[in-house]
Amino acid sequence: MSKEKGFCEICNHEIEINMCCNGNMCGCMGLPTEPPVCSEECYDVFMSKEYRDKKAKEYSERFKVSIITHQKNN
């Protein structure tokens, strides 16, 4: 396990993030072992349904744009 510098997912405060590995050693693909948050308050926001719904919508919109762009280019 290693620590890397990163930023809180909620407030962008610089933190150390616990990583399982560099992504080449196992199936975790280098993802954090814990949510990348700096405090209990940020953890509560990170785990809230509203935040997860917002992130899912952002991801969906980003993914949709990349598909549309790909279809236009082909």
WONOR-V646388 format. One record per helix or strand of 3 or more residues. SS is the DSSP state (A for helix, B for strand). FROM is the first residue (numbers start at 0). TO is the last residue. If there is no record, write none. Layout:
ss;from;to
SS;FROM;TO
SS;FROM;TO
This chain:
ss;from;to
B;1;6
B;13;18
A;39;46
A;48;72
